[in-house]
Amino acid sequence: MQMLYDSDSFVVVHMQANEPNDGDPPPSEVRHGFEIVDKRSGKEVYLDGSWAELFQQQISAWQENTPSQEEVEDTLSRYAELAQNPVVMH
């Protein structure tokens, strides 16, 4: 797990797949994802599969062309619209 972003409004965490053990699926089938927490609404969304790949492309674009905080927050707001799950502390 790696925190990628933390602001007054959002937290973004990259949930990385662990190295496979014997009996685990091959690495090509091990998935990773991103958790986006909207601190304003207290909800989170977990992106995996094709959603995670799209978000990874967004991160790569940000690495090439450093966006303003406003641009990052606008993008995260669009993803946060998918959030249905309340944040639950473990």
Secondary structure, 3 states (H helix, E strand, C coil): CEEEEECCCEEEEEECCCCCCCCCCCHHHCCCEEEEEECCCCEEEEEEHHHHHHHHHHHHHHHHCCCCHHHHHHHHHHHHCCCCEECCCC
